[in-house]
Amino acid sequence: MGSQLGNTGIMLVNTLINLYLFVLMLRFLLHASRADYYNPISQAVVKATSPLVAPLQRLIRPAGPVDIATLVVALLFKALGILIICLMIFGMPPIGLLLTAALAGVVNAILKIYFFALIIMIILSWVAPQSAHPGALLVYQITEPIMAPVRRIIPPLGMIDLSPIVVFLLINVLDSFLVGSLSRAAGPLAPLI
């Protein structure tokens, strides 16, 4: 009974860490895609992440579309989360494994955001193709920087756009090779990614 309660607590802590990491990476991608800053959802994401990101942004200014401060905060946050869980379970992990697992977690979060954004974009194109909802606009703004280059190579065939299929394949390849390699390199910390 105690072991199950401990496992549930660890799972809850890991889920909360991953949810906040998801929001941090969403902020990173909103900045990278130059999404509408005044969109209410963008404002909520900025407000939720500012306590951690704003102090570091005073030192590290965004370099064009790349918000390095948010990326550093995300890596440190994920590493700290993994460290807390490791200390609850078995003690201090090796720093190299900890940083590798944190990097895998950050890359995994970015790929998941794109994956879910593409699914939402596809559903919206069927249900509400001209939607002006703030969420729909952000989904289009986040996915367009990765969809536009693919559309230049594979133009839509009438009403059928094959570019999301290619992007899904690319996401799966990156997930398999990059996140998979980092997960294997993280060794015993892989389940916490």
N, CA, C and O of each residue as an XYZ file, in Angstrom:
772
protein
N       0.829     -1.201      0.000
C       0.000      0.000      0.000
C       0.867      1.255      0.000
O       0.612      2.184     -0.766
N       1.890      1.288      0.856
C       2.770      2.444      0.932
C       3.538      2.644     -0.352
O       3.771      3.778     -0.771
N       3.939      1.542     -0.989
C       4.686      1.631     -2.245
C       3.806      2.201     -3.353
O       4.262      3.011     -4.161
N       2.537      1.773     -3.389
C       1.628      2.304     -4.398
C       1.385      3.793     -4.179
O       1.321      4.560     -5.139
N       1.250      4.205     -2.916
C       1.042      5.609     -2.602
C       2.267      6.421     -3.004
O       2.138      7.531     -3.521
N       3.460      5.867     -2.766
C       4.691      6.536     -3.169
C       4.801      6.650     -4.674
O       5.186      7.698     -5.194
N       4.464      5.570     -5.385
C       4.500      5.603     -6.850
C       3.498      6.603     -7.408
O       3.779      7.286     -8.393
N       2.328      6.691     -6.780
C       1.316      7.645     -7.221
C       1.810      9.067     -6.995
O       1.610      9.933     -7.847
N       2.445      9.315     -5.871
C       2.994     10.644     -5.589
C       4.075     11.027     -6.583
O       4.120     12.165     -7.051
N       4.946     10.079     -6.906
C       6.013     10.337     -7.876
C       5.415     10.612     -9.252
O       5.863     11.511     -9.964
N       4.399      9.831     -9.621
C       3.746     10.044    -10.909
C       3.073     11.421    -10.952
O       3.116     12.101    -11.977
N       2.456     11.827     -9.844
C       1.800     13.133     -9.780
C       2.823     14.263     -9.910
O       2.597     15.222    -10.648
N       3.939     14.154     -9.199
C       4.987     15.175     -9.282
C       5.529     15.248    -10.708
O       5.702     16.343    -11.244
N       5.797     14.106    -11.324
C       6.316     14.082    -12.692
C       5.306     14.673    -13.674
O       5.696     15.382    -14.601
N       4.024     14.396    -13.486
C       2.992     14.947    -14.365
C       2.922     16.467    -14.241
O       2.808     17.164    -15.249
N       2.987     16.984    -13.016
C       2.939     18.433    -12.816
C       4.171     19.111    -13.419
O       4.063     20.183    -14.015
N       5.322     18.494    -13.266
C       6.548     19.035    -13.868
C       6.415     19.062    -15.383
O       6.762     20.057    -16.019
N       5.919     17.986    -15.960
C       5.771     17.924    -17.417
C       4.726     18.905    -17.943
O       4.882     19.448    -19.037
N       3.663     19.137    -17.174
C       2.654     20.121    -17.589
C       3.246     21.527    -17.631
O       3.010     22.278    -18.578
N       4.017     21.882    -16.600
C       4.616     23.216    -16.596
C       5.688     23.318    -17.681
O       5.835     24.366    -18.308
N       6.429     22.245    -17.904
C       7.404     22.221    -18.993
C       6.702     22.431    -20.336
O       7.219     23.130    -21.207
N       5.537     21.832    -20.499
C       4.727     21.999    -21.708
C       4.387     23.478    -21.910
O       4.464     23.987    -23.028
N       4.007     24.172    -20.820
C       3.666     25.594    -20.905
C       4.914     26.416    -21.233
O       4.846     27.352    -22.030
N       6.051     26.075    -20.623
C       7.298     26.779    -20.943
C       7.671     26.620    -22.416
O       8.064     27.587    -23.070
N       7.549     25.416    -22.925
C       7.889     25.179    -24.325
C       6.868     25.828    -25.258
O       7.209     26.228    -26.371
N       5.627     25.929    -24.809
C       4.627     26.647    -25.592
C       5.024     28.124    -25.701
O       4.889     28.729    -26.765
N       5.509     28.695    -24.604
C       5.995     30.085    -24.647
C       7.160     30.206    -25.632
O       7.220     31.149    -26.422
N       8.075     29.252    -25.578
C       9.221     29.251    -26.482
C       8.761     29.204    -27.944
O       9.268     29.954    -28.779
N       7.813     28.333    -28.246
C       7.338     28.184    -29.627
C       6.490     29.376    -30.076
O       6.520     29.748    -31.249
N       5.738     29.973    -29.156
C       4.970     31.168    -29.504
C       5.918     32.295    -29.901
O       5.659     33.027    -30.856
N       7.008     32.426    -29.168
C       7.989     33.454    -29.505
C       8.693     33.117    -30.824
O       8.894     33.990    -31.668
N       9.061     31.853    -30.990
C       9.781     31.442    -32.199
C       8.935     31.614    -33.453
O       9.458     31.955    -34.514
N       7.638     31.382    -33.340
C       6.759     31.512    -34.506
C       6.201     32.925    -34.660
O       5.433     33.202    -35.581
N       6.595     33.815    -33.747
C       6.132     35.203    -33.760
C       4.606     35.278    -33.732
O       3.986     36.052    -34.461
N       4.028     34.455    -32.873
C       2.571     34.433    -32.719
C       2.104     35.738    -32.081
O       2.893     36.461    -31.473
N       0.833     36.023    -32.224
C       0.236     37.246    -31.700
C       0.430     37.328    -30.193
O      -0.132     36.529    -29.444
N       1.218     38.283    -29.758
C       1.511     38.458    -28.331
C       0.272     38.874    -27.556
O       0.152     38.542    -26.376
N      -0.640     39.581    -28.175
C      -1.820     40.102    -27.487
C      -3.004     39.144    -27.501
O      -4.079     39.478    -27.004
N      -2.817     37.972    -28.059
C      -3.828     36.928    -27.988
C      -4.012     36.553    -26.517
O      -3.020     36.420    -25.801
N      -5.256     36.378    -26.040
C      -5.465     36.069    -24.618
C      -4.754     34.788    -24.160
O      -4.317     34.697    -23.012
N      -4.643     33.820    -25.042
C      -3.957     32.574    -24.665
C      -2.460     32.832    -24.544
O      -1.817     32.322    -23.626
N      -1.902     33.615    -25.455
C      -0.487     33.989    -25.353
C      -0.227     34.736    -24.062
O       0.776     34.499    -23.389
N      -1.122     35.629    -23.723
C      -0.967     36.393    -22.484
C      -1.003     35.484    -21.255
O      -0.243     35.683    -20.307
N      -1.888     34.486    -21.276
C      -1.959     33.539    -20.157
C      -0.672     32.725    -20.042
O      -0.182     32.483    -18.938
N      -0.129     32.306    -21.179
C       1.114     31.528    -21.171
C       2.261     32.385    -20.647
O       3.064     31.918    -19.839
N       2.345     33.624    -21.096
C       3.407     34.525    -20.636
C       3.269     34.787    -19.140
O       4.259     34.783    -18.408
N       2.044     35.012    -18.692
C       1.817     35.289    -17.268
C       2.173     34.075    -16.402
O       2.720     34.229    -15.310
N       1.864     32.878    -16.885
C       2.152     31.663    -16.108
C       3.643     31.360    -16.032
O       4.107     30.757    -15.064
N       4.397     31.776    -17.049
C       5.817     31.441    -17.087
C       6.729     32.594    -16.685
O       7.922     32.378    -16.471
N       6.210     33.792    -16.579
C       7.038     34.957    -16.258
C       7.777     34.876    -14.927
O       8.912     35.345    -14.850
N       7.186     34.301    -13.868
C       7.954     34.258    -12.611
C       9.312     33.567    -12.745
O      10.259     33.935    -12.050
N       9.420     32.582    -13.619
C      10.697     31.903    -13.808
C      11.517     32.499    -14.947
O      12.744     32.558    -14.857
N      10.861     32.936    -16.010
C      11.571     33.361    -17.213
C      12.010     34.823    -17.138
O      13.114     35.150    -17.575
N      11.183     35.699    -16.602
C      11.480     37.139    -16.618
C      12.817     37.494    -15.963
O      13.555     38.300    -16.530
N      13.169     36.932    -14.797
C      14.474     37.295    -14.222
C      15.650     36.917    -15.134
O      16.624     37.664    -15.227
N      15.564     35.786    -15.790
C      16.653     35.360    -16.660
C      16.667     36.152    -17.973
O      17.722     36.329    -18.584
N      15.492     36.625    -18.403
C      15.439     37.414    -19.637
C      16.114     38.763    -19.469
O      16.496     39.390    -20.457
N      16.268     39.218    -18.229
C      17.010     40.463    -18.005
C      18.488     40.270    -18.326
O      19.179     41.206    -18.725
N      18.961     39.030    -18.141
C      20.365     38.722    -18.423
C      20.571     38.224    -19.846
O      21.537     38.601    -20.509
N      19.667     37.381    -20.310
C      19.776     36.774    -21.638
C      18.598     37.251    -22.477
O      17.476     36.770    -22.322
N      18.865     38.191    -23.357
C      17.814     38.718    -24.225
C      17.533     37.741    -25.358
O      18.442     37.045    -25.810
N      16.273     37.677    -25.830
C      15.976     36.815    -26.976
C      16.802     37.214    -28.197
O      16.944     38.395    -28.515
N      17.338     36.205    -28.866
C      18.133     36.436    -30.071
C      17.271     36.137    -31.288
O      17.240     35.004    -31.769
N      16.573     37.152    -31.784
C      15.669     36.956    -32.911
C      14.510     36.069    -32.503
O      13.851     36.334    -31.498
N      14.249     35.011    -33.275
C      13.111     34.151    -32.943
C      13.400     33.162    -31.809
O      12.491     32.462    -31.364
N      14.639     33.095    -31.338
C      14.994     32.114    -30.310
C      15.065     32.794    -28.949
O      15.897     33.670    -28.716
N      14.176     32.373    -28.057
C      14.158     32.887    -26.686
C      15.018     31.952    -25.829
O      14.521     30.978    -25.263
N      16.300     32.262    -25.744
C      17.254     31.396    -25.052
C      16.924     31.295    -23.565
O      17.095     30.233    -22.965
N      16.454     32.386    -22.967
C      16.142     32.376    -21.536
C      15.062     31.341    -21.214
O      15.180     30.606    -20.233
N      14.024     31.282    -22.027
C      12.963     30.303    -21.800
C      13.497     28.887    -21.964
O      13.125     27.990    -21.208
N      14.355     28.685    -22.936
C      14.953     27.365    -23.153
C      15.818     26.950    -21.965
O      15.753     25.803    -21.523
N      16.618     27.867    -21.450
C      17.469     27.574    -20.286
C      16.612     27.273    -19.064
O      16.891     26.331    -18.322
N      15.567     28.076    -18.854
C      14.672     27.837    -17.711
C      14.007     26.472    -17.839
O      13.875     25.750    -16.851
N      13.590     26.115    -19.048
C      12.944     24.817    -19.253
C      13.908     23.672    -18.940
O      13.535     22.710    -18.269
N      15.143     23.777    -19.424
C      16.141     22.736    -19.131
C      16.405     22.622    -17.638
O      16.444     21.520    -17.092
N      16.587     23.769    -16.975
C      16.843     23.747    -15.532
C      15.634     23.237    -14.752
O      15.782     22.493    -13.783
N      14.437     23.640    -15.181
C      13.218     23.199    -14.498
C      13.044     21.688    -14.619
O      12.737     21.011    -13.638
N      13.241     21.166    -15.827
C      13.107     19.712    -16.021
C      14.188     18.966    -15.250
O      13.910     17.928    -14.648
N      15.422     19.481    -15.260
C      16.505     18.839    -14.510
C      16.205     18.852    -13.015
O      16.438     17.859    -12.326
N      15.688     19.971    -12.513
C      15.343     20.054    -11.093
C      14.209     19.094    -10.751
O      14.222     18.457     -9.697
N      13.236     18.993    -11.640
C      12.138     18.052    -11.409
C      12.619     16.609    -11.358
O      12.212     15.842    -10.485
N      13.490     16.242    -12.299
C      14.034     14.882    -12.306
C      14.870     14.649    -11.057
O      14.822     13.573    -10.461
N      15.643     15.672    -10.659
C      16.469     15.553     -9.453
C      15.612     15.319     -8.215
O      15.942     14.472     -7.386
N      14.526     16.055     -8.084
C      13.629     15.890     -6.927
C      13.063     14.477     -6.885
O      13.028     13.844     -5.829
N      12.621     13.988     -8.039
C      12.064     12.633     -8.082
C      13.136     11.603     -7.759
O      12.877     10.648     -7.027
N      14.341     11.788     -8.297
C      15.438     10.845     -8.013
C      15.784     10.841     -6.533
O      16.033      9.781     -5.958
N      15.802     12.018     -5.909
C      16.098     12.083     -4.477
C      15.014     11.395     -3.662
O      15.290     10.844     -2.597
N      13.774     11.424     -4.162
C      12.681     10.726     -3.468
C      12.829      9.208     -3.606
O      12.426      8.461     -2.715
N      13.404      8.757     -4.717
C      13.466      7.325     -4.987
C      14.776      6.700     -4.538
O      14.783      5.808     -3.690
N      15.893      7.170     -5.106
C      17.144      6.445     -4.846
C      18.340      7.334     -4.550
O      19.399      6.800     -4.220
N      18.245      8.615     -4.642
C      19.374      9.475     -4.321
C      19.838     10.287     -5.515
O      19.166     10.371     -6.543
N      21.003     10.877     -5.345
C      21.555     11.792     -6.349
C      21.989     11.044     -7.611
O      22.813     10.133     -7.540
N      21.429     11.431     -8.779
C      21.857     10.801    -10.038
C      23.117     11.493    -10.563
O      23.432     12.603    -10.135
N      23.828     10.861    -11.468
C      24.971     11.523    -12.115
C      24.501     12.755    -12.901
O      23.458     12.719    -13.554
N      25.264     13.826    -12.835
C      24.890     15.092    -13.473
C      24.724     14.922    -14.989
O      23.802     15.487    -15.577
N      25.605     14.154    -15.614
C      25.505     13.948    -17.060
C      24.190     13.303    -17.462
O      23.554     13.711    -18.434
N      23.788     12.281    -16.696
C      22.510     11.618    -16.987
C      21.344     12.569    -16.734
O      20.358     12.562    -17.470
N      21.460     13.383    -15.695
C      20.408     14.331    -15.343
C      20.206     15.357    -16.462
O      19.072     15.637    -16.852
N      21.301     15.915    -16.977
C      21.201     16.901    -18.054
C      20.717     16.273    -19.354
O      19.965     16.897    -20.104
N      21.145     15.036    -19.626
C      20.685     14.338    -20.827
C      19.183     14.081    -20.756
O      18.466     14.285    -21.736
N      18.709     13.633    -19.591
C      17.272     13.389    -19.411
C      16.480     14.689    -19.526
O      15.393     14.702    -20.102
N      17.017     15.781    -18.982
C      16.329     17.073    -19.074
C      16.235     17.533    -20.521
O      15.191     18.024    -20.951
N      17.326     17.376    -21.279
C      17.312     17.747    -22.699
C      16.304     16.898    -23.470
O      15.576     17.414    -24.318
N      16.260     15.607    -23.180
C      15.282     14.727    -23.833
C      13.864     15.161    -23.488
O      12.985     15.131    -24.350
N      13.628     15.561    -22.251
C      12.301     16.021    -21.845
C      11.872     17.283    -22.574
O      10.713     17.420    -22.967
N      12.820     18.209    -22.754
C      12.508     19.466    -23.451
C      12.210     19.204    -24.927
O      11.232     19.728    -25.460
N      13.031     18.410    -25.582
C      12.803     18.088    -26.992
C      11.484     17.333    -27.151
O      10.727     17.582    -28.089
N      11.216     16.412    -26.230
C       9.971     15.657    -26.259
C       8.761     16.586    -26.129
O       7.763     16.405    -26.827
N       8.847     17.578    -25.239
C       7.739     18.522    -25.058
C       7.494     19.332    -26.327
O       6.344     19.552    -26.705
N       8.556     19.774    -26.987
C       8.404     20.541    -28.236
C       7.730     19.692    -29.309
O       6.820     20.154    -29.996
N       8.182     18.447    -29.446
C       7.597     17.566    -30.459
C       6.131     17.266    -30.153
O       5.313     17.188    -31.069
N       5.797     17.100    -28.884
C       4.396     16.838    -28.515
C       3.513     18.049    -28.804
O       2.377     17.894    -29.250
N       4.023     19.246    -28.554
C       3.242     20.450    -28.859
C       2.946     20.511    -30.350
O       1.810     20.766    -30.751
N       3.964     20.277    -31.172
C       3.723     20.286    -32.620
C       2.767     19.175    -33.036
O       1.903     19.387    -33.887
N       2.914     17.992    -32.443
C       2.037     16.872    -32.775
C       0.577     17.229    -32.489
O      -0.284     17.065    -33.354
N       0.299     17.715    -31.281
C      -1.078     18.043    -30.915
C      -1.586     19.258    -31.689
O      -2.764     19.316    -32.041
N      -0.715     20.224    -31.955
C      -1.134     21.396    -32.728
C      -1.524     20.996    -34.147
O      -2.478     21.535    -34.707
N      -0.783     20.044    -34.729
C      -1.140     19.578    -36.074
C      -2.475     18.848    -36.080
O      -3.277     19.025    -36.997
N      -2.717     18.035    -35.069
C      -4.010     17.344    -34.979
C      -5.140     18.359    -34.854
O      -6.162     18.243    -35.530
N      -4.956     19.348    -33.992
C      -5.978     20.381    -33.822
C      -6.170     21.155    -35.126
O      -7.299     21.460    -35.511
N      -5.061     21.474    -35.807
C      -5.146     22.202    -37.075
C      -5.940     21.411    -38.114
O      -6.759     21.979    -38.837
N      -5.697     20.108    -38.188
C      -6.407     19.270    -39.161
C      -7.899     19.223    -38.840
O      -8.737     19.356    -39.732
N      -8.224     19.035    -37.562
C      -9.639     18.995    -37.161
C     -10.310     20.337    -37.438
O     -11.434     20.380    -37.937
N      -9.621     21.432    -37.116
C     -10.194     22.756    -37.377
C     -10.391     23.005    -38.870
O     -11.342     23.683    -39.261
N      -9.508     22.468    -39.702
C      -9.674     22.675    -41.146
C     -10.931     21.988    -41.671
O     -11.488     22.399    -42.689
N     -11.375     20.947    -40.980
C     -12.614     20.269    -41.382
C     -13.835     20.941    -40.778
O     -14.844     21.146    -41.454
N     -13.735     21.286    -39.487
C     -14.900     21.756    -38.733
C     -15.117     23.263    -38.884
O     -16.232     23.707    -39.156
N     -14.060     24.041    -38.709
C     -14.176     25.504    -38.732
C     -12.968     26.099    -39.449
O     -12.075     26.648    -38.805
N     -12.934     25.995    -40.776
C     -11.731     26.408    -41.500
C     -11.404     27.902    -41.407
O     -10.234     28.271    -41.512
N     -12.373     28.746    -41.220
C     -12.138     30.193    -41.134
C     -12.353     30.712    -39.720
O     -12.762     31.860    -39.546
N     -12.091     29.905    -38.722
C     -12.350     30.283    -37.331
C     -11.461     31.438    -36.893
O     -10.274     31.489    -37.215
N     -12.060     32.359    -36.155
C     -11.318     33.499    -35.613
C     -11.121     33.347    -34.105
O     -10.780     34.313    -33.423
N     -11.330     32.157    -33.593
C     -11.138     31.904    -32.165
C      -9.662     32.082    -31.826
O      -8.805     31.676    -32.610
N      -9.340     32.682    -30.672
C      -7.935     32.900    -30.315
C      -7.106     31.613    -30.294
O      -5.935     31.624    -30.673
N      -7.704     30.515    -29.857
C      -6.982     29.242    -29.839
C      -6.677     28.741    -31.242
O      -5.581     28.247    -31.508
N      -7.647     28.870    -32.138
C      -7.445     28.433    -33.518
C      -6.372     29.281    -34.198
O      -5.534     28.758    -34.932
N      -6.400     30.579    -33.954
C      -5.388     31.451    -34.549
C      -3.984     31.088    -34.066
O      -3.039     31.078    -34.855
N      -3.849     30.791    -32.776
C      -2.530     30.409    -32.253
C      -2.053     29.085    -32.829
O      -0.868     28.924    -33.123
N      -2.962     28.145    -32.991
C      -2.581     26.853    -33.572
C      -2.037     27.066    -34.979
O      -1.009     26.494    -35.342
N      -2.718     27.884    -35.771
C      -2.245     28.156    -37.127
C      -0.906     28.902    -37.097
O      -0.023     28.623    -37.907
N      -0.757     29.841    -36.173
C       0.487     30.606    -36.102
C       1.667     29.747    -35.649
O       2.794     29.962    -36.095
N       1.421     28.784    -34.776
C       2.504     27.907    -34.309
C       2.904     26.915    -35.400
O       4.090     26.651    -35.596
N       1.925     26.371    -36.101
C       2.239     25.327    -37.081
C       2.706     25.869    -38.428
O       3.385     25.157    -39.168
N       2.364     27.092    -38.759
C       2.706     27.614    -40.085
C       4.207     27.641    -40.367
O       4.596     27.329    -41.492
N       5.078     27.997    -39.414
C       6.517     27.988    -39.734
C       7.072     26.612    -40.111
O       8.068     26.531    -40.829
N       6.452     25.540    -39.645
C       6.936     24.215    -40.056
C       6.155     23.668    -41.240
O       6.644     22.793    -41.955
N       4.946     24.175    -41.453
C       4.138     23.695    -42.568
C       4.505     24.390    -43.884
O       4.477     23.759    -44.941
N       4.846     25.671    -43.831
C       5.114     26.431    -45.057
C       6.257     25.840    -45.889
O       6.100     25.709    -47.103
N       7.398     25.477    -45.294
C       8.457     24.887    -46.131
C       8.049     23.558    -46.764
O       8.448     23.251    -47.887
N       7.255     22.777    -46.041
C       6.800     21.493    -46.583
C       5.796     21.731    -47.707
O       5.795     21.004    -48.700
N       4.936     22.749    -47.558
C       3.963     23.067    -48.614
C       4.643     23.564    -49.882
O       4.123     23.376    -50.982
N       5.811     24.201    -49.731
C       6.537     24.639    -50.936
C       7.050     23.436    -51.719
O       7.118     23.468    -52.948
N       7.413     22.369    -50.998
C       7.912     21.165    -51.657
C       6.757     20.312    -52.162
O       6.793     19.804    -53.283
N       5.727     20.155    -51.323
C       4.559     19.330    -51.671
C       3.328     20.237    -51.634
O       2.698     20.363    -50.584
N       2.973     20.869    -52.750
C       1.813     21.762    -52.748
C       0.517     20.975    -52.570
O       0.463     19.786    -52.884
N      -0.538     21.642    -52.061
C      -1.823     20.973    -51.912
C      -2.345     20.454    -53.251
O      -2.188     21.097    -54.289
N      -2.961     19.291    -53.205
C      -3.557     18.683    -54.398
C      -5.055     18.976    -54.374
O      -5.846     18.175    -53.875
N      -5.430     20.119    -54.912
C      -6.836     20.529    -54.864
C      -7.230     20.846    -53.430
O      -6.705     21.778    -52.821
N      -8.152     20.067    -52.904
C      -8.627     20.261    -51.537
C      -7.815     19.451    -50.521
O      -8.048     19.560    -49.317
N      -6.882     18.656    -50.988
C      -6.138     17.762    -50.101
C      -4.726     18.313    -49.881
O      -3.971     18.533    -50.828
N      -4.394     18.529    -48.607
C      -3.068     19.010    -48.233
C      -2.309     17.846    -47.587
O      -2.669     17.387    -46.503
N      -1.275     17.383    -48.251
C      -0.496     16.245    -47.763
C       0.637     16.657    -46.827
O       1.299     15.799    -46.243
N       0.864     17.956    -46.679
C       1.987     18.411    -45.860
C       1.889     17.982    -44.392
O       2.928     17.708    -43.790
N       0.695     17.908    -43.782
C       0.667     17.427    -42.396
C       1.181     15.989    -42.244
O       1.769     15.645    -41.219
N       0.960     15.155    -43.260
C       1.446     13.775    -43.198
C       2.968     13.764    -43.156
O       3.567     13.019    -42.380
N       3.591     14.588    -43.989
C       5.049     14.669    -44.020
C       5.579     15.183    -42.687
O       6.573     14.671    -42.172
N       4.912     16.202    -42.124
C       5.357     16.755    -40.844
C       5.177     15.724    -39.725
O       6.034     15.614    -38.848
N       4.076     14.969    -39.742
C       3.902     13.895    -38.760
C       5.035     12.873    -38.867
O       5.558     12.415    -37.851
N       5.408     12.521    -40.080
C       6.510     11.579    -40.272
C       7.813     12.149    -39.718
O       8.575     11.439    -39.062
N       8.067     13.426    -39.980
C       9.276     14.063    -39.455
C       9.279     14.091    -37.928
O      10.309     13.855    -37.298
N       8.123     14.381    -37.343
C       8.019     14.379    -35.872
C       8.317     12.990    -35.335
O       9.046     12.849    -34.354
N       7.757     11.951    -35.973
C       8.017     10.579    -35.517
C       9.476     10.196    -35.659
O      10.029      9.529    -34.785
N      10.112     10.614    -36.759
C      11.528     10.314    -36.949
C      12.367     11.007    -35.880
O      13.256     10.393    -35.290
N      12.085     12.289    -35.632
C      12.821     13.013    -34.587
C      12.583     12.403    -33.217
O      13.503     12.288    -32.407
N      11.335     12.012    -32.965
C      11.026     11.397    -31.679
C      11.764     10.073    -31.523
O      12.324      9.791    -30.463
N      11.764      9.267    -32.570
C      12.425      7.962    -32.494
C      13.935      8.094    -32.336
O      14.536      7.472    -31.460
N      14.536      8.908    -33.191
C      15.987      8.975    -33.187
C      16.541      9.902    -32.116
O      17.388      9.491    -31.322
N      16.073     11.147    -32.081
C      16.650     12.124    -31.169
C      16.240     11.864    -29.725
O      17.088     11.691    -28.850
N      14.929     11.838    -29.485
C      14.459     11.606    -28.107
C      14.794     10.189    -27.674
O      15.156      9.963    -26.519
N      14.677      9.223    -28.596
C      15.027      7.845    -28.261
C      16.486      7.698    -27.892
O      16.817      7.011    -26.926
N      17.367      8.338    -28.652
C      18.803      8.272    -28.350
C      19.119      8.942    -27.020
O      19.892      8.416    -26.219
N      18.516     10.106    -26.789
C      18.741     10.796    -25.514
C      18.180      9.987    -24.345
O      18.778      9.951    -23.269
N      17.040      9.341    -24.554
C      16.449      8.515    -23.496
C      17.347      7.331    -23.160
O      17.551      7.003    -21.991
N      17.879      6.698    -24.197
C      18.789      5.578    -23.945
C      20.057      6.055    -23.248
O      20.598      5.364    -22.385
N      20.528      7.245    -23.628
C      21.729      7.794    -22.990
C      21.459      8.176    -21.539
O      22.377      8.176    -20.719
N      20.204      8.505    -21.212
C      19.853      8.873    -19.834
C      19.776      7.658    -18.922
O      19.731      7.798    -17.699
N      19.760      6.469    -19.510
C      19.780      5.248    -18.718
C      18.611      5.103    -17.772
O      17.459      5.098    -18.206
N      18.889      4.983    -16.472
C      17.805      4.736    -15.509
C      16.846      5.925    -15.328
O      15.782      5.775    -14.728
N      17.220      7.093    -15.842
C      16.356      8.262    -15.715
C      15.341      8.363    -16.861
O      14.483      9.246    -16.850
N      15.432      7.480    -17.831
C      14.551      7.530    -19.004
C      13.064      7.535    -18.662
O      12.311      8.261    -19.310
N      12.599      6.762    -17.673
C      11.157      6.802    -17.376
C      10.663      8.165    -16.883
O       9.461      8.431    -16.900
N      11.580      9.025    -16.447
C      11.169     10.341    -15.925
C      11.101     11.401    -17.015
O      10.753     12.551    -16.746
N      11.433     11.016    -18.248
C      11.392     11.979    -19.355
C       9.946     12.178    -19.747
O       9.655     12.949    -20.662
